[in-house]
């Protein structure tokens, strides 16, 4: 399984999981032609598209995706916010497992200024289990059995505050970032609160070029977790390898659902 970044910023977000015979799209915030190219011009090989929330940098091109006969999955709140309908769009519920091709997926709530935003646990026989959470100021649940993590690490409070004091950013924008995006410290706290023993990849998402520092973020998170860290940028590709413990996707998903609901 390979993960490819098409975009990871306020300009547009999209990530592709590519297995031996199928793809999964996560987010639809970049031009559809770029998404189509990334799936080898084979929309028939796409198991589905996950949408975290309804903001344009994550969902602007969702209608192009459903128009290509690809099923899209999101919360009921996101579906209503986007005013979508049709047999290709599916409202999924928090903590309830659903399948898209060979992928077993569990949505979970996150904290953002959007209608019912979700993160996702994604399991596949070729990959093991991936945690995906972006555009959230924190994640309340704890997880076990993870193999890969894609997590927002948007800003450093000291850099953000200095930009505010220097007039680079206005107070409403500063306050929105604090209340809807994940800081470096919160990202580290989240990661270290979870079981990272089986984690092979940690990719930091949606890192601000204005209020963050990519090298510093990678170094700080690596020091805290003992893992090699990647910061998402267009064309980054990572091998997301199989779960070394050999648990089945469905068994994994059920166990993680129990962990989530009790976490």
NORMO-V813790 format. One record per residue. N is the residue number from 1. SS is DSSP state (alpha for helix, beta for strand, coil for the rest). PHI is phi in radians with two decimals (NA if undefined). D_LAST is the distance of its C-alpha to the last C-alpha in Angstrom with 1 decimal. Layout:
# NORMO-V813790
N & SS & PHI & D_LAST
N & SS & PHI & D_LAST
This chain:
# NORMO-V813790
1 & coil & NA & 28.6
2 & beta & -2.09 & 29.4
3 & beta & -1.94 & 27.7
4 & beta & -2.13 & 30.2
5 & beta & -1.61 & 29.7
6 & beta & -1.72 & 32.1
7 & beta & -3.00 & 30.9
8 & beta & -2.66 & 28.2
9 & beta & -2.86 & 29.4
10 & coil & -1.16 & 30.4
11 & coil & -1.39 & 33.4
12 & beta & 2.69 & 31.4
13 & beta & -2.24 & 28.4
14 & beta & -2.94 & 28.4
15 & beta & -2.38 & 27.2
16 & beta & -2.08 & 28.6
17 & beta & -1.73 & 27.2
18 & beta & -2.09 & 30.3
19 & coil & -1.67 & 30.4
20 & coil & -1.13 & 33.5
21 & coil & -2.46 & 34.3
22 & coil & -2.80 & 31.9
23 & beta & -2.16 & 30.2
24 & beta & -2.26 & 27.1
25 & beta & -1.66 & 27.5
26 & beta & -2.07 & 24.6
27 & coil & 1.39 & 25.9
28 & coil & -2.39 & 29.5
29 & coil & -1.83 & 30.7
30 & coil & -2.08 & 33.7
31 & coil & -0.94 & 37.0
32 & alpha & -1.06 & 37.0
33 & alpha & -1.09 & 39.8
34 & alpha & -1.22 & 37.7
35 & alpha & -1.13 & 34.9
36 & alpha & -1.07 & 37.7
37 & alpha & -1.08 & 39.2
38 & alpha & -1.17 & 35.9
39 & coil & -1.75 & 35.6
40 & coil & 1.15 & 39.2
41 & coil & 0.98 & 40.6
42 & coil & -2.21 & 39.0
43 & alpha & -1.04 & 36.8
44 & alpha & -1.19 & 37.3
45 & alpha & -1.64 & 35.1
46 & beta & -1.55 & 32.1
47 & beta & -1.26 & 29.4
48 & beta & 2.90 & 27.9
49 & beta & -2.29 & 26.8
50 & beta & -1.71 & 23.3
51 & coil & -2.12 & 23.5
52 & coil & -1.35 & 20.7
53 & coil & -2.93 & 22.7
54 & coil & -1.61 & 26.2
55 & coil & -1.17 & 27.7
56 & alpha & -1.05 & 30.9
57 & alpha & -1.27 & 30.0
58 & alpha & -2.13 & 27.3
59 & alpha & -2.41 & 28.9
60 & coil & -1.00 & 32.7
61 & coil & -1.90 & 33.9
62 & alpha & -1.11 & 31.7
63 & alpha & -1.18 & 34.8
64 & alpha & -1.12 & 36.7
65 & alpha & -1.20 & 34.0
66 & alpha & -1.15 & 34.0
67 & alpha & -1.17 & 37.8
68 & coil & -1.64 & 37.9
69 & coil & 1.15 & 36.5
70 & coil & -1.86 & 33.0
71 & coil & -1.30 & 30.0
72 & beta & -2.05 & 27.6
73 & beta & -2.18 & 24.0
74 & beta & -2.88 & 22.2
75 & coil & -1.25 & 20.6
76 & alpha & -1.08 & 23.0
77 & alpha & -1.12 & 23.2
78 & alpha & -1.15 & 24.2
79 & alpha & -1.02 & 26.7
80 & alpha & -1.20 & 28.2
81 & alpha & -1.07 & 28.4
82 & alpha & -1.48 & 30.2
83 & coil & 0.98 & 32.4
84 & coil & -1.72 & 32.1
85 & coil & -2.66 & 33.3
86 & coil & 2.04 & 34.6
87 & coil & -1.32 & 33.7
88 & coil & -1.62 & 32.2
89 & beta & -1.90 & 29.4
90 & beta & -2.30 & 26.3
91 & beta & -1.48 & 23.6
92 & coil & -1.97 & 20.3
93 & coil & -1.87 & 17.3
94 & beta & -1.07 & 13.6
95 & coil & 1.24 & 11.7
96 & coil & -1.81 & 15.1
97 & beta & -1.23 & 16.8
98 & beta & -2.39 & 20.3
99 & beta & -2.07 & 22.9
100 & beta & -2.33 & 25.4
101 & coil & 1.04 & 28.0
102 & coil & -1.51 & 26.5
103 & beta & -1.67 & 23.2
104 & beta & -1.81 & 20.0
105 & beta & -2.31 & 17.8
106 & beta & -2.17 & 14.4
107 & beta & -1.36 & 14.4
108 & beta & -2.52 & 11.5
109 & beta & -1.25 & 12.4
110 & coil & -2.24 & 13.7
111 & coil & -2.01 & 15.9
112 & coil & -2.69 & 19.7
113 & coil & -1.49 & 22.9
114 & coil & -2.52 & 23.2
115 & coil & -1.41 & 22.7
116 & coil & 0.91 & 19.2
117 & coil & -1.27 & 18.5
118 & beta & -2.21 & 16.2
119 & beta & -1.79 & 15.0
120 & beta & -2.44 & 15.3
121 & beta & -1.68 & 14.3
122 & beta & -2.19 & 17.8
123 & beta & -2.11 & 19.1
124 & beta & -2.59 & 22.8
125 & coil & -1.02 & 24.9
126 & coil & -1.50 & 26.8
127 & coil & -2.16 & 23.9
128 & beta & 1.45 & 20.7
129 & beta & -2.07 & 17.5
130 & beta & -1.93 & 17.6
131 & beta & -1.72 & 15.0
132 & beta & -2.14 & 16.9
133 & beta & -2.60 & 16.2
134 & coil & -2.41 & 19.2
135 & coil & 0.89 & 20.6
136 & coil & -2.65 & 17.6
137 & coil & -1.45 & 17.7
138 & coil & -2.88 & 14.1
139 & coil & -2.18 & 10.8
140 & coil & -1.45 & 7.8
141 & coil & -1.50 & 5.2
142 & coil & -1.95 & 5.6
143 & coil & -2.33 & 7.9
144 & coil & -2.30 & 10.4
145 & coil & 1.28 & 13.9
146 & coil & -1.41 & 14.9
147 & coil & -1.98 & 18.6
148 & beta & -2.57 & 19.2
149 & beta & -2.32 & 17.7
150 & beta & -2.10 & 19.4
151 & beta & -2.38 & 18.1
152 & beta & -1.13 & 20.0
153 & coil & -2.52 & 21.8
154 & coil & -1.58 & 24.3
155 & beta & -2.60 & 26.1
156 & coil & -1.88 & 27.0
157 & alpha & -0.93 & 27.3
158 & alpha & -1.16 & 30.7
159 & alpha & -1.19 & 32.1
160 & alpha & -1.05 & 31.0
161 & alpha & -1.14 & 32.6
162 & alpha & -1.12 & 35.7
163 & alpha & -1.09 & 36.1
164 & alpha & -1.16 & 35.9
165 & alpha & -1.13 & 38.4
166 & coil & -1.48 & 40.7
167 & coil & 1.40 & 40.7
168 & coil & -1.27 & 39.1
169 & coil & -2.35 & 36.3
170 & coil & -1.52 & 36.6
171 & alpha & -1.03 & 34.3
172 & alpha & -1.02 & 32.8
173 & alpha & -1.20 & 31.8
174 & alpha & -1.04 & 30.5
175 & alpha & -1.14 & 28.3
176 & alpha & -1.12 & 27.0
177 & alpha & -1.04 & 26.0
178 & alpha & -1.08 & 24.1
179 & alpha & -1.57 & 22.3
180 & alpha & -2.41 & 21.5
181 & coil & -2.27 & 21.4
182 & coil & -1.63 & 19.6
183 & beta & -1.40 & 21.6
184 & alpha & -1.00 & 22.3
185 & alpha & -1.09 & 20.7
186 & alpha & -1.16 & 17.4
187 & alpha & -1.05 & 17.5
188 & alpha & -1.10 & 18.1
189 & alpha & -1.03 & 15.4
190 & alpha & -1.10 & 12.8
191 & alpha & -1.09 & 14.5
192 & alpha & -1.29 & 15.0
193 & coil & -1.45 & 11.4
194 & coil & -1.95 & 10.8
195 & coil & -1.37 & 12.8
196 & coil & -1.82 & 16.0
197 & coil & -1.05 & 18.3
198 & coil & -1.68 & 19.0
199 & coil & -1.43 & 19.1
200 & coil & -1.79 & 22.7
201 & beta & -2.34 & 22.7
202 & beta & -2.17 & 21.3
203 & beta & -2.07 & 23.0
204 & beta & -1.49 & 22.9
205 & beta & -1.94 & 23.5
206 & coil & 0.96 & 25.5
207 & coil & -1.33 & 26.9
208 & coil & -1.29 & 29.5
209 & coil & -1.29 & 33.0
210 & coil & -1.61 & 33.9
211 & coil & -1.95 & 31.1
212 & coil & -2.46 & 29.8
213 & coil & -2.62 & 31.4
214 & alpha & -1.02 & 30.5
215 & alpha & -1.13 & 31.9
216 & alpha & -1.11 & 30.4
217 & alpha & -1.06 & 26.9
218 & alpha & -1.09 & 27.2
219 & alpha & -1.14 & 28.6
220 & alpha & -1.17 & 26.1
221 & alpha & -1.21 & 23.0
222 & alpha & -1.10 & 24.9
223 & alpha & -1.10 & 25.7
224 & alpha & -1.34 & 22.2
225 & alpha & -1.89 & 20.7
226 & coil & 1.31 & 23.9
227 & coil & -1.96 & 23.8
228 & coil & -1.31 & 26.5
229 & beta & -2.05 & 25.6
230 & beta & -1.94 & 27.1
231 & beta & -1.89 & 27.4
232 & coil & -1.09 & 27.8
233 & coil & -2.68 & 31.3
234 & coil & -0.90 & 33.5
235 & coil & 1.41 & 34.6
236 & coil & -1.08 & 32.1
237 & beta & -2.27 & 31.5
238 & beta & -2.26 & 29.2
239 & beta & -1.46 & 29.1
240 & coil & -1.79 & 25.6
241 & coil & -1.45 & 26.4
242 & coil & -1.17 & 25.3
243 & coil & -1.06 & 22.3
244 & coil & -1.20 & 24.3
245 & coil & -1.59 & 22.6
246 & coil & 1.24 & 24.0
247 & coil & -1.26 & 21.2
248 & coil & -1.25 & 22.1
249 & alpha & -0.97 & 20.5
250 & alpha & -1.19 & 19.7
251 & alpha & -1.08 & 18.2
252 & alpha & -0.99 & 16.0
253 & alpha & -1.08 & 14.9
254 & alpha & -1.13 & 14.2
255 & alpha & -1.12 & 12.1
256 & alpha & -1.21 & 10.0
257 & alpha & -1.07 & 9.8
258 & alpha & -1.12 & 8.4
259 & alpha & -1.08 & 5.8
260 & alpha & -1.07 & 5.0
261 & alpha & -1.22 & 5.6
262 & alpha & -1.75 & 3.8
263 & coil & -1.44 & 0.0
